[in-house]
Amino acid sequence: MASEIISIGLKLPWIENRIILKELVSGNFREFLSAIKRKTYFEEAMAFHTPYHFEGVFVSDDIDQTIRSVKDVYLSVFPVLSELPKGVFFEWERGESIRHFFEVLLGIGTPIIGDVKFLENVKEGYTQSLESELTGPVLNRLFQSGVKFYKSIVDDSSLFTEAVTIESAIVELGRHIFGNIRHIRLALVGDSAEGPLLYRYFRQLKFKTIQKRMLKPDALIPETNRNLPNETFDILVRLEQKPPAAAWKAHVSEQLKPRRGTPLLIIDLTDQAPEKIVDELLFCYNRDDLQAIIQKNFNDRQKEVPGLLKRLEKEVEEFISWQYSRERFEFSGIIGKSRKLQQVLEMIARVSTANTTVLIEGESGTGKELVAKAIHKNSPRAEKSFIVVNCAAISETLLESELFGYLKGAFTGAVSQKKGLFEEADQGTVFLDEIGEMSPATQAKILRVIQEGEVRRVGSTQTIQVDVRVIAATNKNLKELVEQHKFREDLYYRLKVFHIVVPPLRLRKGDVPELADYFLEKLSQGAGKRIVGITQEAMALLQNYPWPGNVRELENAIERAVIMTIGQHITPTDLPREIQFYEEPSAQNTSEWATLYEVEKQHILKTLEYYDWNLGKVTEVLGISRATLWRKLKEYGIQGKENK
C-alpha cells in the first residue's frame, strides 16, 4: 500500500477565546513530539499550533492505525481533551490533507485570514519536528511548497497588507496619520490582560519610543521609573483598567499643548465612552472603531478567497503529482529517501540561501561533489560559475598558480598573464575537493580569500578583490589533521561554519533500490539497450552488499550489469562476482541454523527492547522506514510495549 498524507487535529470552534488551545500550547509541546515519536506508527510526522489550530501531519501506509495511535497520544499528553465533547478530533486524508495544510498557512477559515503569524507558527512547529528527526522527504517538500505558495500570494495580493487584529489596526491607523512608524512615540497607559501582547507586538515594529505607563491623578508616570519627566507621545493607548478619568483628561490636554501642529492619536480600549476633548489635532478611536476596520478588511479579504482557492488547487495537484513520481526521491541530482539522506538534503536547503562557507565530509564515492553542486544550484549564485578543484590531483606549485593566477614571467613557462580560478569564479562558487591534501602555505592563502575576499597572483604584490563562496570537501578527519599540525586550525574553523556529513551507502541501504533504478535507466539508454528492471534476486544481492566504494561503486556495478545482460532484466549473474558471492561476516559457529524469519524477528525484538521501544531510534538503527517496521511487527505478531 502506498504511503499517504494524513492530518489529525483538534476541532475547537465552540471554545470561547480558545481557552483549551492556550492550555495545550502552554503545556510541553516537545513532550507531545516525543510521545509521537515513541508511540506512533508512521514514516514521517510534523506537528504545529497556531491561534486557531493544534494538529499533526503524518505520512503513513496504514491510515487507520496511525489515526488511532495519534489520538491516543493526544489524550495521554493532554488529559483535558477527554473532558471535551465527542468528535473533538478532525481527520483529513490524501489531497484533502494537503489542501488543509495550505489553508492553515493562509489562515483561511479563521477571523484573521492572511495574518503572518500562521506562517510563523507553522514554521516553528516544523523546525521542532525537524530537530526531533520526525520529518522526511514528503513533509519537507510539503512545508517548502507551502512557504513558496505563501510568498507568491504575498507578492500578488493585498491579502496581507490590511489589519486583522486590534494591534495591527492600531498600526494601520498610525501609518495613515503619521506615515513612517519609526518616528512614532507610543505609550500604553493603564493595564489589561492584552497589555503585554500589545507591548511585544509594538516592540517588534521598532517604534521610536514605546513605554508602559500608569497614570496617577497628578502625572503620567513611567511604570519602571517614577522619577522620569513627562514626554510627548504621538499615540496613547488607553487599556481596560483605565487610569483616573480626571487625570487622563488633564494629561491628554497637556499632551496637546506642545505639539506645534503634530496630531495626537488616542486609542481607547476601555468599555466606556472616552471623555470629550475637542481639538483639531486629536484623533480618537475606541475598540468598536477598530473592530469596524477589522471587519471591513476581513470582508475585503473574503472576496479574494475564491481566487486563492483556485490557485491552491493547482498547488495541491502539483504536489500530488510529485508525491507519486520518482522525483520524490530526488533533489538536485541527489537520490534517496532514507532519513539520514533526508537530513542532509534539509541541511542543503537551509544553507543554500546563505553565503557562508561549507565543509562537507564523507567517504570517497558518497557524493560530496553532488552536495556542493546542489548547494550552488539552489543559491543566489546559481547563474554564476561553479568551479571544481581537486586538490589531491594537482601538485602544490601548480595548485597555487591555478587558484590564484600568475603574472607573465612569474616562473619558468609563464609566458603570459593568467587569471586564477578564484577570479574566474567571481560572484560564483569554488568547490575545493579533498582540501585535506592542501599544503600549509596554500591553506594560508585560502584563509585570506575567505576572510578578506582577496587574492594575489603569483609574482604580483597587488591584491584583487573577489566575491566567491567557498565549499570544501574531504574524506579525511580534518580535526585529527589539526591535532597533528597538518592542517591549519584557523582555516578549519572558518570552513566549518556549516558542516555536512554525507553518510556512506552501507548506512542508508534503503536508498539502494532508487539509486540502482536511476543508474539502470540512465546507463541502459546510453548503451542503446531496453532494460526494464532488476530482478528481486539481483536487488536482494545489491541491498546485502556493504558498498565500500559507496554510490560510485554501485553505479559501476550497474554499468557492468547493463553490458553483461542479454535480457530485459538485470539478474544475479550480471552483477560483479564480489556482489554475487558476498557473505556477511558472522561470529556464529554452530551447525544448528535458525530460519531467516526467526533471525529477523529476534533481531527486531532485541533492538526494540534495547532502545525501550523508541521506534524512531529503532528504525534508524535497523535502516528501515517506520512503515516497514510496522509491517514487520504485524507480520511477526509483535505487540507494542503498552499491549504486552
C-alpha positions as CSV (number, residue, x, y, z in Angstrom):
1,M,0.0,0.0,0.0
2,A,1.3,3.4,-0.9
3,S,2.1,5.9,1.8
4,E,-0.4,8.8,2.2
5,I,-0.5,12.1,4.0
6,I,-2.9,12.4,7.0
7,S,-3.8,15.4,9.1
8,I,-5.1,14.8,12.6
9,G,-6.0,17.8,14.8
10,L,-8.5,19.4,17.2
11,K,-11.8,20.9,16.3
12,L,-12.2,23.9,18.7
13,P,-15.0,26.1,17.3
14,W,-17.1,26.0,20.4
15,I,-14.3,27.1,22.8
16,E,-14.6,30.8,23.8
17,N,-11.3,32.7,23.4
18,R,-9.6,29.4,22.6
19,I,-9.0,28.6,26.3
20,I,-8.3,24.9,25.7
21,L,-5.9,25.7,22.9
22,K,-4.0,28.1,25.1
23,E,-3.8,25.4,27.8
24,L,-2.4,22.9,25.2
25,V,0.2,25.3,23.9
26,S,1.3,26.3,27.4
27,G,1.9,22.6,28.0
28,N,5.1,20.8,26.9
29,F,4.9,20.8,23.1
30,R,8.2,18.9,22.8
31,E,6.7,16.3,25.1
32,F,3.9,15.9,22.6
33,L,6.5,15.5,19.8
34,S,8.5,12.9,21.9
35,A,5.3,10.9,22.5
36,I,4.5,11.0,18.8
37,K,8.0,9.7,18.1
38,R,7.8,6.9,20.6
39,K,4.3,5.6,20.2
40,T,3.0,6.3,16.7
41,Y,3.5,4.2,13.6
42,F,4.4,6.4,10.7
43,E,7.1,7.2,8.2
44,E,7.2,11.0,8.8
45,A,5.5,13.5,11.1
46,M,5.1,17.2,11.8
47,A,3.1,19.0,14.5
48,F,2.3,22.6,15.0
49,H,-0.1,25.0,16.7
50,T,-1.5,28.4,15.7
51,P,-4.0,30.7,17.4
52,Y,-6.7,28.5,15.8
53,H,-5.1,25.1,15.2
54,F,-3.4,22.3,17.0
55,E,-2.6,19.4,14.8
56,G,-0.2,16.9,13.3
57,V,0.6,15.9,9.7
58,F,1.8,12.3,9.1
59,V,3.0,10.1,6.2
60,S,1.9,6.5,6.7
61,D,0.8,3.4,4.7
62,D,-1.6,2.4,7.5
63,I,-4.0,5.3,7.9
64,D,-6.4,3.6,10.4
65,Q,-3.6,2.5,12.7
66,T,-1.9,6.0,12.6
67,I,-5.1,7.8,13.4
68,R,-5.8,5.5,16.4
69,S,-2.3,5.8,17.8
70,V,-2.1,9.6,17.3
71,K,-5.4,10.1,19.1
72,D,-4.1,8.0,22.0
73,V,-1.0,10.3,22.1
74,Y,-3.2,13.4,22.3
75,L,-5.2,12.0,25.1
76,S,-2.2,10.8,27.1
77,V,-0.2,14.0,26.8
78,F,-3.2,16.4,27.2
79,P,-5.8,14.7,29.5
80,V,-8.0,17.8,29.4
81,L,-9.2,16.6,25.9
82,S,-11.0,13.7,27.5
83,E,-13.4,16.2,29.2
84,L,-14.4,17.8,25.8
85,P,-17.4,16.7,23.8
86,K,-17.2,13.7,21.4
87,G,-15.9,14.5,18.0
88,V,-13.1,16.7,19.2
89,F,-10.7,15.4,16.5
90,F,-10.8,16.0,12.8
91,E,-9.0,13.9,10.2
92,W,-8.0,14.8,6.6
93,E,-6.5,12.3,4.2
94,R,-4.5,12.5,1.0
95,G,-5.4,15.5,-1.2
96,E,-7.7,17.0,1.5
97,S,-4.8,16.9,4.0
98,I,-2.5,18.8,1.6
99,R,-5.2,21.3,0.8
100,H,-5.9,21.8,4.5
101,F,-2.2,22.5,5.2
102,F,-2.0,25.3,2.6
103,E,-5.3,26.8,4.0
104,V,-3.7,26.8,7.5
105,L,-0.7,28.8,6.3
106,L,-3.1,31.4,4.8
107,G,-5.5,31.4,7.8
108,I,-8.4,30.5,5.6
109,G,-11.5,29.8,7.7
110,T,-10.4,32.0,10.6
111,P,-11.3,35.5,11.6
112,I,-7.7,36.7,10.9
113,I,-7.3,35.3,7.4
114,G,-3.9,36.4,6.0
115,D,-2.2,37.1,9.3
116,V,1.6,36.3,9.1
117,K,1.5,34.6,12.5
118,F,0.1,31.4,10.8
119,L,3.3,31.0,8.7
120,E,5.4,31.8,11.7
121,N,3.7,29.3,14.0
122,V,3.8,26.5,11.4
123,K,7.4,27.2,10.7
124,E,8.2,26.9,14.4
125,G,6.4,23.6,14.7
126,Y,8.1,22.3,11.5
127,T,11.5,23.3,12.9
128,Q,10.9,21.5,16.2
129,S,9.7,18.4,14.3
130,L,12.8,18.5,12.1
131,E,15.0,18.8,15.1
132,S,13.2,15.8,16.6
133,E,14.0,13.8,13.4
134,L,10.4,13.3,12.6
135,T,10.2,14.9,9.1
136,G,11.3,13.3,5.9
137,P,11.2,14.0,2.1
138,V,7.4,14.3,1.8
139,L,6.8,16.7,4.7
140,N,10.0,18.7,4.0
141,R,8.6,19.2,0.4
142,L,5.2,20.0,1.7
143,F,6.5,22.7,4.0
144,Q,8.8,24.2,1.4
145,S,5.9,24.2,-1.2
146,G,3.6,25.9,1.4
147,V,6.2,28.6,2.1
148,K,6.7,29.2,-1.6
149,F,2.9,29.4,-2.2
150,Y,2.5,31.8,0.7
151,K,5.2,34.1,-0.7
152,S,3.6,34.1,-4.1
153,I,0.3,35.2,-2.5
154,V,2.1,38.0,-0.6
155,D,3.7,39.3,-3.8
156,D,0.4,39.2,-5.9
157,S,-2.3,40.0,-3.4
158,S,-3.3,42.8,-0.9
159,L,-4.4,40.0,1.4
160,F,-1.5,40.5,3.9
161,T,-1.4,44.3,3.9
162,E,-4.5,45.1,5.9
163,A,-5.2,44.9,9.6
164,V,-7.0,41.8,11.0
165,T,-6.3,42.3,14.7
166,I,-6.6,45.1,17.3
167,E,-2.8,45.6,17.4
168,S,-2.4,45.7,13.6
169,A,-5.4,48.0,13.3
170,I,-3.7,50.5,15.6
171,V,-0.6,50.3,13.4
172,E,-2.7,50.8,10.3
173,L,-4.2,54.0,11.8
174,G,-0.8,55.2,12.9
175,R,0.6,54.8,9.4
176,H,-2.4,56.5,7.9
177,I,-2.0,59.6,10.2
178,F,1.8,59.8,10.7
179,G,3.4,57.9,7.8
180,N,6.6,56.2,8.9
181,I,6.1,54.5,12.3
182,R,9.8,54.5,13.1
183,H,9.3,58.2,14.1
184,I,6.3,57.5,16.3
185,R,6.3,57.6,20.1
186,L,3.7,55.4,21.7
187,A,2.6,54.9,25.3
188,L,0.4,52.1,26.7
189,V,-1.5,53.7,29.6
190,G,-3.0,51.7,32.3
191,D,-3.1,47.8,32.4
192,S,-5.0,44.9,31.0
193,A,-4.6,41.2,30.0
194,E,-3.8,42.2,26.4
195,G,-1.3,44.9,27.5
196,P,1.8,42.5,27.4
197,L,0.7,41.2,23.9
198,L,0.4,44.8,22.6
199,Y,3.7,45.7,24.1
200,R,5.5,42.8,22.5
201,Y,3.8,43.4,19.1
202,F,4.7,47.1,19.0
203,R,8.3,46.4,20.1
204,Q,8.8,44.2,17.0
205,L,7.8,47.0,14.8
206,K,10.5,49.4,16.1
207,F,8.6,52.4,17.0
208,K,10.8,55.3,18.1
209,T,9.6,55.1,21.7
210,I,7.4,52.6,23.4
211,Q,6.6,52.8,27.1
212,K,4.2,51.2,29.5
213,R,2.8,53.8,31.9
214,M,0.5,54.1,34.9
215,L,-1.5,57.3,35.2
216,K,-1.9,58.8,38.7
217,P,-4.0,61.9,39.4
218,D,-1.0,64.2,39.2
219,A,1.1,62.8,36.3
220,L,1.7,60.3,33.6
221,I,4.5,58.3,35.3
222,P,6.7,55.6,33.7
223,E,5.9,52.3,35.2
224,T,9.6,51.4,35.5
225,N,10.9,54.7,36.8
226,R,8.5,57.1,38.5
227,N,11.1,60.0,38.5
228,L,11.2,60.4,34.7
229,P,9.7,63.6,33.4
230,N,6.6,63.6,31.2
231,E,7.3,63.0,27.5
232,T,5.3,63.9,24.4
233,F,3.8,61.0,22.6
234,D,2.1,60.5,19.2
235,I,-0.1,57.6,20.2
236,L,-1.7,57.0,23.5
237,V,-3.4,53.5,24.0
238,R,-5.7,53.5,27.0
239,L,-6.1,50.0,28.4
240,E,-9.1,48.3,30.1
241,Q,-8.1,49.0,33.7
242,K,-8.2,52.7,32.9
243,P,-6.4,55.5,34.8
244,P,-8.5,58.0,36.8
245,A,-10.8,60.0,34.4
246,A,-9.8,63.4,35.6
247,A,-6.1,62.7,35.4
248,W,-6.5,61.1,31.9
249,K,-8.3,64.2,30.6
250,A,-5.8,66.5,32.1
251,H,-2.9,64.7,30.6
252,V,-4.4,64.5,27.2
253,S,-4.8,68.3,27.3
254,E,-1.1,68.5,28.4
255,Q,0.0,66.3,25.5
256,L,-1.8,68.6,23.0
257,K,-0.1,71.8,24.2
258,P,3.5,71.4,22.8
259,R,2.5,69.6,19.6
260,R,3.0,72.6,17.1
261,G,0.7,71.1,14.5
262,T,1.5,67.4,15.1
263,P,-1.5,65.2,15.5
264,L,-2.2,63.0,18.6
265,L,-3.8,59.6,18.1
266,I,-5.8,58.2,21.1
267,I,-6.9,54.5,21.1
268,D,-9.3,53.9,23.9
269,L,-9.7,50.2,24.7
270,T,-11.9,50.7,27.7
271,D,-15.6,49.7,27.7
272,Q,-16.9,53.2,28.3
273,A,-17.1,56.2,26.0
274,P,-14.0,58.4,26.3
275,E,-14.1,61.9,28.0
276,K,-15.0,64.6,25.5
277,I,-11.9,66.5,24.4
278,V,-12.3,68.8,21.4
279,D,-9.1,69.6,19.4
280,E,-8.5,69.7,15.6
281,L,-5.2,67.8,16.1
282,L,-6.8,65.0,18.2
283,F,-7.9,61.7,16.5
284,C,-9.9,59.4,18.9
285,Y,-10.8,55.8,18.2
286,N,-12.3,53.2,20.5
287,R,-12.5,49.4,20.3
288,D,-15.6,49.4,18.3
289,D,-13.9,51.7,15.7
290,L,-11.0,49.2,15.5
291,Q,-13.4,46.3,15.1
292,A,-15.1,48.1,12.3
293,I,-11.8,48.5,10.5
294,I,-11.0,44.8,11.1
295,Q,-14.4,43.7,9.8
296,K,-14.1,45.8,6.6
297,N,-10.7,44.3,6.0
298,F,-12.0,40.8,6.7
299,N,-14.8,41.3,4.2
300,D,-12.3,42.5,1.6
301,R,-10.1,39.5,2.2
302,Q,-13.0,37.1,2.0
303,K,-13.7,38.4,-1.6
304,E,-10.2,37.2,-2.5
305,V,-10.7,33.7,-1.1
306,P,-12.3,32.1,-4.2
307,G,-9.3,33.2,-6.3
308,L,-6.9,31.9,-3.7
309,L,-8.7,28.5,-3.6
310,K,-8.3,28.2,-7.4
311,R,-4.6,28.8,-7.1
312,L,-4.4,26.5,-4.1
313,E,-5.9,23.6,-6.1
314,K,-3.2,23.9,-8.7
315,E,-0.6,23.7,-5.9
316,V,-2.3,20.6,-4.5
317,E,-2.3,18.9,-7.9
318,E,1.4,19.7,-8.4
319,F,2.3,18.3,-5.0
320,I,0.3,15.1,-5.5
321,S,1.9,14.6,-8.9
322,W,5.3,15.0,-7.3
323,Q,4.4,12.7,-4.4
324,Y,3.7,9.7,-6.8
325,S,6.7,10.3,-9.1
326,R,10.3,9.2,-8.9
327,E,11.2,12.9,-8.5
328,R,10.0,12.4,-4.9
329,F,13.3,10.7,-4.2
330,E,15.5,13.3,-6.0
331,F,16.9,16.6,-5.0
332,S,19.2,18.4,-7.4
333,G,20.5,15.1,-8.7
334,I,20.8,13.5,-5.2
335,I,18.6,10.4,-4.9
336,G,17.3,8.6,-1.8
337,K,14.5,8.6,0.8
338,S,16.4,7.3,3.9
339,R,16.2,9.5,7.0
340,K,19.9,10.0,7.0
341,L,20.0,11.4,3.5
342,Q,16.9,13.5,4.0
343,Q,18.7,15.2,6.9
344,V,21.5,16.0,4.5
345,L,19.0,17.4,2.0
346,E,17.3,19.5,4.6
347,M,20.7,21.0,5.6
348,I,21.4,21.7,1.9
349,A,18.1,23.5,1.6
350,R,18.9,25.6,4.6
351,V,22.5,26.6,3.8
352,S,22.0,27.2,0.1
353,T,20.4,30.7,0.5
354,A,23.2,31.8,3.0
355,N,26.6,33.0,1.8
356,T,28.6,31.1,4.4
357,T,31.4,28.6,3.8
358,V,30.5,24.9,4.0
359,L,32.6,21.9,4.9
360,I,31.4,18.5,3.5
361,E,32.9,15.4,5.0
362,G,32.3,11.8,3.8
363,E,34.0,8.7,2.5
364,S,35.1,8.5,-1.2
365,G,32.2,7.9,-3.5
366,T,29.4,9.2,-1.2
367,G,28.6,12.1,-3.5
368,K,30.3,15.1,-1.8
369,E,30.6,17.0,-5.1
370,L,26.8,16.4,-5.8
371,V,26.1,18.0,-2.4
372,A,28.3,21.0,-3.3
373,K,26.6,21.4,-6.7
374,A,23.2,21.2,-5.0
375,I,24.1,24.0,-2.6
376,H,25.3,26.2,-5.5
377,K,22.3,25.3,-7.7
378,N,19.8,26.4,-5.0
379,S,21.7,29.5,-4.1
380,P,21.5,33.1,-5.3
381,R,24.8,32.4,-7.2
382,A,23.2,29.6,-9.3
383,E,23.6,31.5,-12.6
384,K,27.3,32.2,-12.0
385,S,30.3,29.8,-12.2
386,F,30.7,26.6,-10.2
387,I,34.3,25.6,-10.4
388,V,35.6,22.3,-9.1
389,V,39.2,22.0,-7.9
390,N,40.6,18.6,-6.9
391,C,43.4,19.5,-4.5
392,A,44.7,15.9,-4.4
393,A,45.2,15.7,-8.2
394,I,47.3,18.8,-8.6
395,S,50.8,19.4,-7.4
396,E,51.4,22.1,-4.7
397,T,53.1,24.6,-7.1
398,L,50.6,24.1,-9.9
399,L,47.6,24.3,-7.5
400,E,48.7,27.8,-6.2
401,S,49.0,29.2,-9.8
402,E,45.7,27.6,-10.8
403,L,43.8,29.0,-7.9
404,F,45.4,32.5,-7.8
405,G,46.7,33.0,-11.3
406,Y,50.1,34.5,-12.2
407,L,51.9,37.3,-14.0
408,K,53.9,36.9,-17.1
409,G,57.4,35.8,-16.2
410,A,56.5,34.8,-12.6
411,F,58.1,31.4,-13.2
412,T,59.6,29.4,-16.0
413,G,56.9,28.7,-18.5
414,A,54.7,31.7,-17.5
415,V,54.8,33.2,-21.0
416,S,51.6,35.3,-20.4
417,Q,49.5,36.6,-17.6
418,K,46.7,34.3,-16.4
419,K,43.7,34.7,-14.2
420,G,43.3,32.3,-11.3
421,L,40.2,30.1,-10.7
422,F,39.0,32.4,-7.9
423,E,38.9,35.3,-10.3
424,E,37.2,33.2,-12.9
425,A,34.6,32.3,-10.3
426,D,33.9,35.8,-9.1
427,Q,30.3,36.0,-7.8
428,G,30.1,32.2,-8.1
429,T,31.3,29.2,-6.1
430,V,34.6,27.4,-5.8
431,F,34.5,23.8,-4.6
432,L,37.8,22.6,-3.1
433,D,37.6,18.8,-3.1
434,E,40.0,16.9,-0.9
435,I,41.2,20.0,0.9
436,G,43.0,17.9,3.4
437,E,45.7,17.3,0.8
438,M,46.5,21.1,0.5
439,S,49.9,22.4,1.8
440,P,50.0,24.7,4.8
441,A,51.3,27.6,2.6
442,T,48.3,27.3,0.2
443,Q,46.0,26.9,3.2
444,A,47.1,30.3,4.5
445,K,46.1,31.9,1.1
446,I,42.8,30.2,1.1
447,L,42.1,31.6,4.6
448,R,42.8,35.1,3.2
449,V,40.3,34.6,0.4
450,I,37.6,33.5,2.9
451,Q,38.3,36.3,5.4
452,E,39.2,39.2,3.2
453,G,37.9,38.3,-0.2
454,E,41.3,39.0,-1.7
455,V,43.7,37.0,-4.0
456,R,47.2,37.8,-5.1
457,R,48.6,36.4,-8.3
458,V,51.9,34.5,-8.3
459,G,54.6,37.1,-8.9
460,S,52.4,40.1,-8.0
461,T,52.3,42.4,-5.0
462,Q,48.8,43.7,-5.8
463,T,45.7,42.3,-4.3
464,I,42.5,41.7,-6.3
465,Q,39.0,41.7,-4.7
466,V,36.8,38.7,-5.4
467,D,33.3,37.7,-4.3
468,V,33.4,33.9,-4.1
469,R,31.7,31.4,-2.0
470,V,34.0,28.6,-0.8
471,I,32.7,25.0,-0.3
472,A,35.3,22.4,0.7
473,A,35.2,18.6,1.0
474,T,37.4,15.9,2.4
475,N,37.4,12.2,3.1
476,K,39.8,12.7,5.9
477,N,39.3,13.6,9.6
478,L,40.4,17.3,9.5
479,K,40.2,17.6,13.2
480,E,42.8,14.9,13.6
481,L,44.9,16.6,11.0
482,V,44.7,19.8,13.0
483,E,45.8,18.0,16.1
484,Q,48.7,16.6,14.1
485,H,49.6,20.1,12.9
486,K,49.0,19.1,9.3
487,F,46.0,21.4,8.8
488,R,45.6,25.0,10.0
489,E,43.3,25.3,12.9
490,D,42.1,28.8,11.9
491,L,41.2,27.6,8.4
492,Y,39.4,24.5,9.8
493,Y,37.1,26.6,11.9
494,R,36.5,29.1,9.1
495,L,35.5,26.2,6.8
496,K,33.4,24.5,9.5
497,V,30.9,27.4,9.8
498,F,28.4,24.9,8.4
499,H,29.2,21.3,8.5
500,I,27.6,18.5,6.4
501,V,28.5,14.8,6.8
502,V,27.4,12.6,3.9
503,P,26.6,9.1,5.2
504,P,28.1,6.1,3.5
505,L,25.8,3.9,1.4
506,R,26.1,1.0,3.9
507,L,24.3,3.2,6.5
508,R,21.4,4.0,4.1
509,K,20.8,0.8,2.2
510,G,17.1,1.7,1.9
511,D,18.3,4.1,-0.9
512,V,19.9,1.3,-2.9
513,P,16.8,0.4,-5.0
514,E,16.1,4.0,-6.0
515,L,19.8,4.6,-6.9
516,A,20.0,1.3,-8.8
517,D,16.9,2.0,-10.8
518,Y,18.1,5.6,-11.6
519,F,21.5,4.3,-12.8
520,L,19.9,1.5,-14.8
521,E,17.6,3.9,-16.7
522,K,20.5,6.3,-17.4
523,L,23.1,3.7,-18.4
524,S,20.8,1.5,-20.4
525,Q,19.8,4.5,-22.6
526,G,23.4,5.3,-23.1
527,A,24.2,1.7,-24.1
528,G,21.2,1.6,-26.5
529,K,19.6,-1.2,-24.7
530,R,16.0,-1.6,-23.4
531,I,16.3,-3.0,-19.9
532,V,13.1,-2.6,-17.9
533,G,14.2,-3.5,-14.4
534,I,16.2,-5.5,-11.9
535,T,15.0,-8.9,-10.6
536,Q,14.2,-9.4,-7.0
537,E,17.1,-11.8,-6.5
538,A,19.6,-9.3,-8.0
539,M,18.1,-6.4,-5.9
540,A,18.5,-8.5,-2.8
541,L,22.2,-9.0,-3.6
542,L,22.6,-5.3,-4.1
543,Q,21.0,-4.5,-0.8
544,N,23.0,-7.1,1.0
545,Y,26.4,-5.8,-0.2
546,P,28.2,-3.3,2.1
547,W,29.4,-1.0,-0.7
548,P,32.9,0.1,0.4
549,G,33.1,2.3,-2.7
550,N,29.7,3.8,-1.9
551,V,27.4,5.3,-4.6
552,R,30.3,5.4,-7.2
553,E,30.8,1.6,-6.8
554,L,27.0,1.0,-7.2
555,E,27.0,3.0,-10.4
556,N,30.0,1.0,-11.7
557,A,28.2,-2.3,-10.8
558,I,25.1,-1.3,-12.6
559,E,27.1,-0.2,-15.7
560,R,28.8,-3.6,-15.8
561,A,25.4,-5.4,-15.4
562,V,24.0,-3.3,-18.3
563,I,26.8,-4.5,-20.5
564,M,26.6,-8.1,-19.4
565,T,22.8,-8.7,-19.5
566,I,21.2,-10.2,-22.6
567,G,17.6,-9.9,-21.5
568,Q,15.3,-7.1,-20.3
569,H,16.1,-7.6,-16.6
570,I,19.3,-7.4,-14.6
571,T,19.8,-10.9,-13.0
572,P,22.3,-12.0,-10.3
573,T,24.7,-13.4,-12.9
574,D,25.0,-10.0,-14.5
575,L,26.5,-8.5,-11.3
576,P,30.2,-8.4,-10.3
577,R,31.4,-11.6,-8.6
578,E,32.1,-9.8,-5.3
579,I,28.5,-8.9,-5.1
580,Q,27.1,-12.2,-6.2
581,F,29.2,-14.2,-3.6
582,Y,29.4,-11.7,-0.8
583,E,28.7,-13.3,2.6
584,E,28.1,-11.2,5.7
585,P,30.8,-11.8,8.3
586,S,29.4,-13.8,11.3
587,A,30.7,-14.7,14.7
588,Q,28.2,-17.6,14.9
589,N,29.8,-21.1,14.7
590,T,27.1,-23.7,15.0
591,S,25.6,-26.5,13.0
592,E,22.1,-25.5,14.0
593,W,21.0,-22.6,11.9
594,A,17.8,-20.6,12.6
595,T,15.5,-19.7,9.7
596,L,15.8,-16.2,8.2
597,Y,12.3,-15.5,9.5
598,E,13.3,-16.3,13.1
599,V,16.6,-14.4,12.9
600,E,14.9,-11.2,11.7
601,K,12.2,-11.5,14.2
602,Q,14.6,-11.9,17.1
603,H,16.9,-9.1,15.8
604,I,13.9,-6.7,15.7
605,L,12.8,-7.8,19.2
606,K,16.2,-7.3,20.7
607,T,16.6,-3.9,19.1
608,L,13.1,-2.8,20.4
609,E,14.0,-3.9,23.9
610,Y,17.4,-2.4,23.9
611,Y,16.0,1.0,22.9
612,D,13.0,0.7,25.1
613,W,10.6,0.7,22.1
614,N,11.8,4.1,20.9
615,L,10.5,3.5,17.3
616,G,12.4,6.4,15.9
617,K,15.7,5.1,17.2
618,V,14.9,1.5,16.2
619,T,14.1,2.4,12.6
620,E,17.4,4.4,12.4
621,V,19.5,1.5,13.7
622,L,17.8,-1.1,11.5
623,G,18.0,1.2,8.5
624,I,14.3,0.9,7.6
625,S,11.3,3.2,7.5
626,R,8.6,3.3,10.1
627,A,6.1,1.8,7.6
628,T,8.5,-1.2,7.0
629,L,8.9,-1.7,10.8
630,W,5.2,-1.6,11.3
631,R,4.6,-4.2,8.6
632,K,7.3,-6.4,10.2
633,L,5.7,-6.1,13.6
634,K,2.3,-7.2,12.2
635,E,4.0,-10.0,10.2
636,Y,5.8,-11.4,13.3
637,G,2.9,-10.8,15.7
638,I,5.0,-8.4,17.8
639,Q,2.8,-6.3,20.1
640,G,3.5,-2.8,21.2
641,K,5.1,-2.2,24.6
642,E,1.8,-0.9,26.0
643,N,-0.1,-4.0,25.0
644,K,2.4,-6.5,26.4
